[in-house]
Amino acid sequence: MSEFQRIAPEQARPLLQQGAQLVDIRDPQSFAAGHMIGAVHLDNHSLPDFIAGADFDKPLVVVCYHGNSSQSAAAYLAHQGFSEVYSLDGGFELWRSLYPQDTAQSPAE
Protein backbone atom coordinates (compact mmCIF):
# COMPACT_ATOMS: atom_id res chain seq x y z
CA MET A 1 0.00 0.00 0.00
CA SER A 2 1.39 3.39 -0.88
CA GLU A 3 -1.19 5.30 1.14
CA PHE A 4 -1.97 5.43 4.84
CA GLN A 5 -5.23 5.09 6.73
CA ARG A 6 -6.55 7.19 9.57
CA ILE A 7 -7.35 5.11 12.62
CA ALA A 8 -9.24 5.82 15.84
CA PRO A 9 -7.58 5.01 19.17
CA GLU A 10 -10.14 2.26 19.72
CA GLN A 11 -8.96 0.59 16.49
CA ALA A 12 -5.27 1.27 17.11
CA ARG A 13 -5.16 -0.27 20.57
CA PRO A 14 -5.68 -3.91 19.45
CA LEU A 15 -3.19 -3.40 16.60
CA LEU A 16 -0.58 -2.18 19.07
CA GLN A 17 -1.34 -5.04 21.45
CA GLN A 18 -0.67 -7.42 18.55
CA GLY A 19 2.79 -5.94 17.97
CA ALA A 20 2.33 -3.05 15.55
CA GLN A 21 5.20 -0.55 15.45
CA LEU A 22 4.49 2.84 17.03
CA VAL A 23 6.30 6.07 16.25
CA ASP A 24 5.76 9.46 17.89
CA ILE A 25 6.75 12.51 15.82
CA ARG A 26 6.16 15.18 18.46
CA ASP A 27 9.07 17.29 19.70
CA PRO A 28 11.52 15.64 22.13
CA GLN A 29 10.32 17.65 25.15
CA SER A 30 6.69 16.62 24.62
CA PHE A 31 7.72 13.00 24.11
CA ALA A 32 9.75 13.10 27.33
CA ALA A 33 6.82 14.60 29.23
CA GLY A 34 4.57 11.72 28.17
CA HIS A 35 4.05 9.25 25.35
CA MET A 36 2.22 6.08 24.43
CA ILE A 37 3.81 2.95 25.92
CA GLY A 38 6.04 1.33 23.32
CA ALA A 39 6.42 4.45 21.20
CA VAL A 40 9.70 5.24 19.49
CA HIS A 41 10.47 8.94 19.12
CA LEU A 42 11.05 9.75 15.47
CA ASP A 43 12.51 12.96 14.08
CA ASN A 44 14.55 13.99 11.06
CA HIS A 45 17.75 12.77 12.74
CA SER A 46 16.49 9.31 13.75
CA LEU A 47 14.41 8.69 10.62
CA PRO A 48 17.14 7.08 8.44
CA ASP A 49 18.14 4.63 11.20
CA PHE A 50 14.50 3.81 11.91
CA ILE A 51 13.82 3.07 8.24
CA ALA A 52 17.03 1.03 7.91
CA GLY A 53 16.06 -1.21 10.83
CA ALA A 54 12.29 -1.34 10.36
CA ASP A 55 10.09 -4.31 9.62
CA PHE A 56 8.19 -3.10 6.55
CA ASP A 57 5.62 -5.90 6.87
CA LYS A 58 4.51 -4.96 10.40
CA PRO A 59 1.71 -2.42 10.80
CA LEU A 60 3.01 1.06 11.66
CA VAL A 61 1.05 3.60 13.71
CA VAL A 62 2.18 7.25 13.59
CA VAL A 63 1.16 9.62 16.38
CA CYS A 64 1.52 13.39 16.88
CA TYR A 65 -0.29 15.88 19.13
CA HIS A 66 -3.80 15.87 17.67
CA GLY A 67 -3.64 13.69 14.55
CA ASN A 68 -2.80 16.32 11.93
CA SER A 69 1.00 16.24 11.47
CA SER A 70 0.96 12.45 11.70
CA GLN A 71 -0.97 12.29 8.43
CA SER A 72 1.86 13.75 6.36
CA ALA A 73 4.42 11.63 8.23
CA ALA A 74 2.29 8.52 7.65
CA ALA A 75 2.03 9.33 3.93
CA TYR A 76 5.82 9.74 3.76
CA LEU A 77 6.43 6.42 5.54
CA ALA A 78 3.90 4.63 3.34
CA HIS A 79 5.85 5.84 0.30
CA GLN A 80 9.05 4.47 1.86
CA GLY A 81 7.62 0.97 1.50
CA PHE A 82 5.79 0.18 4.74
CA SER A 83 2.93 -2.13 3.85
CA GLU A 84 0.39 -0.96 6.44
CA VAL A 85 0.58 2.60 7.81
CA TYR A 86 -1.89 4.38 10.08
CA SER A 87 -2.21 7.92 11.40
CA LEU A 88 -3.76 8.05 14.87
CA ASP A 89 -6.83 10.30 14.84
CA GLY A 90 -6.87 12.62 17.84
CA GLY A 91 -3.17 11.99 18.41
CA PHE A 92 -1.52 11.59 21.78
CA GLU A 93 -3.92 14.00 23.46
CA LEU A 94 -6.98 11.86 22.70
CA TRP A 95 -5.10 8.63 23.45
CA ARG A 96 -4.03 9.95 26.86
CA SER A 97 -7.61 10.94 27.72
CA LEU A 98 -8.96 7.51 26.72
CA TYR A 99 -6.11 5.27 27.92
CA PRO A 100 -4.13 7.01 30.68
CA GLN A 101 -2.92 3.59 31.82
CA ASP A 102 -1.24 3.12 28.41
CA THR A 103 0.88 6.27 28.60
CA ALA A 104 4.34 6.64 30.07
CA GLN A 105 6.90 9.27 30.88
CA SER A 106 10.53 9.10 30.00
CA PRO A 107 12.80 8.76 33.02
CA ALA A 108 14.15 12.08 34.26
CA GLU A 109 17.67 12.77 33.11
GIPE-V395092 format. One record per pair of residues at least 24 apart in sequence whose ideal C-beta (glycine too) atoms are under 10 Angstrom apart, sorted by the first residue. I is the first residue (numbers start at 0). J is the second residue. Records with the same first field share a line. If there is no record, write none. Layout:
BEGIN
I->J, J
END
This chain:
BEGIN
0->77, 80, 81, 82, 83, 84
1->74, 77, 78, 79, 80, 81, 82, 84
2->73, 74, 77, 78, 84
3->59, 60, 61, 69, 70, 71, 72, 73, 74, 75, 76, 77, 78, 81, 83, 84, 85, 86
4->58, 73, 77, 83, 84, 85, 86
5->66, 69, 70, 73, 85, 86, 87, 88, 89
6->58, 60, 61, 66, 73, 84, 85, 86, 87, 88, 89
7->66, 85, 87, 88, 89, 93, 97
8->35, 60, 62, 66, 87, 88, 89, 90, 91, 93, 94, 95, 96, 97, 98, 101
9->88, 97, 98
10->60, 85, 87, 88
11->35, 58, 60, 62, 85, 86, 87, 88, 89, 94, 98
12->60, 94, 97, 98, 101
14->57, 58, 59, 60, 83, 85
15->58, 60, 85, 87, 94, 98, 101
16->101
17->57, 58
18->54, 57, 58
19->57, 58, 59, 60, 83, 85
20->49, 53, 54, 55, 57, 58, 59, 60, 61, 76, 81, 83, 84
21->58, 59, 60, 61, 62, 85, 87
22->46, 49, 53, 59, 60, 61, 62, 63, 69, 72, 73, 76, 84
23->60, 61, 62, 63, 64, 69, 87, 90, 91
24->61, 62, 63, 64, 68, 69, 71, 72, 73, 76, 90
25->62, 63, 64, 68, 69, 90, 91
26->63, 64
27->105
29->63, 64, 91
30->62, 91, 104, 105
31->104, 105, 106, 107, 108
32->104, 105
33->91, 92, 94, 95, 99, 102, 103, 104, 105
34->62, 91, 94, 95, 102, 103, 104, 105
35->60, 62, 87, 90, 91, 94, 95, 98, 101, 102, 103
36->98, 100, 101, 102, 103
37->101, 103
38->62, 91, 94, 102, 103
40->105
41->72, 76
46->72, 75, 76, 79
49->76, 79
50->76, 79, 80, 81
53->79, 80, 81
54->81, 82
55->79, 80, 81, 82, 83, 84
56->80, 81, 82, 83
57->81, 82, 83
58->82, 83, 84, 85
59->83, 84, 85, 86
60->84, 85, 86, 87
61->85, 86, 87, 90
62->86, 87, 88, 89, 90, 91, 92, 93, 94
63->87, 90, 91, 92
64->89, 90, 91, 92, 93
65->89, 90, 91, 92, 93
66->90, 91, 92, 93, 94
END
